[in-house]
Amino acid sequence: MESLEAELERARALDTDDVADAVESIGFECTRCGACCTSEADESHTATVFPDEVRELQGATGDDRTWNDVARPMPYGLDEGEGQTFEWALQTDGCGDCTFYAEDEAGVGACTVHEDRPLICRTYPFSVALGGTSQPMGEAVDSEGMVRAHECEGLGREISREDAEALAGALKERAIRELEEAIGVRENYRPAEGSTVVHDSEGPKRPDGREIGDTTNRGDTHE
């Protein structure tokens, strides 16, 4: 099996022009249907987010959102909300939709933090098929080389070269970041006690984002 470090070097060597060609070949235009931001059946919306992206979103909202307002422990690996997991997911509302998703009076959906949205959102519905990167968007429905396209009604539509290149750049960045995160999780993993523990690249954390062992009372725990 190829090491994470070797995969990281492959990700860093990705040719964004080739990735843009693949995106262009598949085609995509966002229809603002909201499917990528809302819950499906009985499953809440799930989108992975890096620790620094959580903090960036806290700052971007400008309304004193806590860590828990932005992110929650990735539910995969947890049993009824308890256990140990290795990623963060964007927080959801009472309906299971992304907490940053909103609809106007005409029912048209929009991201309220669009300019600061995380890489998983910037690259939807595409991913790059590298072994150490995750694909929380379901099985691929189309592919071109290493580029995978996941179910979305906007696929197959014409995309400008400029937009394809922007997507390609974000896809390369995401592939690199996911592998760096995986390596960081491995290097900073240590056993930790707690009903719910999230192991990320910065070490084990409580559900409110505090590192295990940090007893600071920041007034932002929702436990």
C-alpha positions, 0 to 999 in steps of 0.5 A, spaced: 500 500 500 502 506 498 504 511 504 500 517 505 507 521 504 507 518 497 500 520 495 501 527 498 507 528 493 502 525 487 497 530 490 502 536 490 504 534 483 497 534 480 497 538 473 491 543 474 491 544 467 489 536 466 484 536 472 481 542 469 481 539 462 477 533 466 472 538 469 471 541 462 470 534 459 465 532 464 461 539 465 458 542 470 454 548 472 450 549 479 443 550 479 442 552 486 438 546 487 440 546 494 441 538 494 448 538 496 447 543 502 440 539 505 439 533 508 437 527 504 431 522 507 433 520 514 440 522 514 443 529 516 447 533 511 454 531 512 460 535 509 467 534 512 471 541 514 478 542 517 480 545 524 482 551 521 476 552 516 472 551 523 476 557 526 475 561 519 468 560 519 467 562 526 471 569 524 467 570 517 460 570 520 462 576 525 456 574 530 460 570 535 459 563 533 462 558 537 466 552 535 459 547 536 455 552 532 460 551 526 462 544 526 460 537 530 464 531 530 463 527 524 458 522 525 461 516 522 464 511 527 460 514 533 454 510 536 448 515 538 453 521 538 458 517 542 465 514 541 471 516 537 471 519 530 477 522 526 473 528 522 469 534 523 463 535 519 459 542 518 454 543 523 446 542 521 440 545 523 434 542 526 432 539 519 438 536 518 440 541 513 447 545 513 447 551 518 449 556 513 444 554 508 438 559 507 432 560 502 429 566 500 422 567 499 422 564 492 425 558 495 432 559 492 437 556 496 444 560 498 450 559 502 450 564 507 458 564 507 459 563 500 466 566 499 468 563 506 465 556 504 470 550 506 474 546 500 469 540 500 463 545 498 468 549 493 469 542 489 462 539 489 461 535 486 468 533 484 473 529 487 480 527 486 481 519 486 487 518 491 487 513 496 488 517 502 483 522 500 476 521 502 469 522 498 463 523 503 459 525 497 457 518 495 459 513 489 462 517 483 457 517 477 462 519 472 470 520 471 475 522 467 482 520 469 483 521 476 477 526 477 471 523 479 464 526 479 458 525 484 451 525 483 448 532 482 443 535 477 448 540 474 453 535 471 453 535 464 452 542 463 457 547 459 463 550 464 467 556 462 475 554 462 476 560 467 471 556 472 474 549 470 481 552 472 478 555 479 475 548 480 481 544 478 485 549 483 481 547 489 481 540 487 488 540 488 488 544 494 483 539 497 487 533 495 493 536 499 489 538 505 486 531 506 492 528 506 496 533 510 490 532 515 491 524 515 498 525 516 497 530 522 492 525 525 496 519 525 502 523 528 498 527 533 494 521 535 494 519 542 489 515 546 484 520 550 478 519 555 471 522 554 464 520 551 466 523 545 473 524 542 475 527 535 482 526 533 484 531 528 491 533 526 492 538 532 490 532 537 484 529 540 479 534 542 472 534 545 466 536 541 466 543 543 473 543 539 477 544 546 483 539 546 483 534 551 487 536 557 485 543 556 481 545 562 480 553 560 472 555 561 471 559 554 463 559 555 462 555 549 461 548 551 454 545 548 455 538 552 
